[in-house]
Amino acid sequence: MTMSKQTDINAILAAADSGGVIQASTMLELTQRGVLPNDPTLHTTMSVESALRAAGLSADEVEEILDR
């Protein structure tokens, strides 16, 4: 995994609240920072799992990250 991808993963994980949810305003910020693609459908409240998938990770990669 590239350092850039790991940085994106860390940003997504840090953005989540204790329930594993990222608020819409934070999703917009992650999009503006280039962590997530510029897709209007991503400007909504989302689970960490969904955000990681939107960032381009495979289901297996997401599962591995969430199992840590």
N, C-alpha and C positions, 0 to 999 in steps of 0.2 A: 504494500500500500504506500502510495506517495505521501510525502510530508504534507502537501497541500490537502489531500483527501483526509488525512488524519486531523488536520486543523479544522476542516469543515465538520467532521464528526464531532470533535470536541465542542465546537460552537453550537451545534444542534443539541448535544447532551446538556450543555450549560444553560441553554435557553428554556429547558423544560422545568415545570414546577414539580413539586414533590409527588404529584399524581401522574407524572409522565406526559403532561399536556403542554403544548406550546401555544400561547395566545396569538390571535390574529395579528396584533400590532408587532409582535416579535417575529412572526413569520414574514411579514413585510420587510422588517429590518434585515432579516437573514437573506431575503431576496435581493435587497438593495446592496448588500455587502458581497453578493456573488456566491454565497454559500449554496443557495438554491437557484434553480432556473427562474427566469423572469416569466412566470406563468400566473395569470390572474386567479386561476383556480387554487393556487397555493396560498393566497392571502386570506386564509381562514384558520380558525383554531384547529390544531392537528395533533395527533399523537406523535411521540418520538419515533415510533416505528414507521409511520407514514412519511414523516419528514426525512428519515434516513433513506427510505426507498425513493423519495422525490429527488434526493441528492445523487441518485445513481447507483446506490448499493444494491446488490442482489439480496434475495430473501435469505440465503445462507449467511451472507455477511452481516445482515441486520440481526439475525438470530444469534450469531456468535457475539456480537457487540452487546446485545441485551442480556445475554447469559453471564456476562462478566460480573 
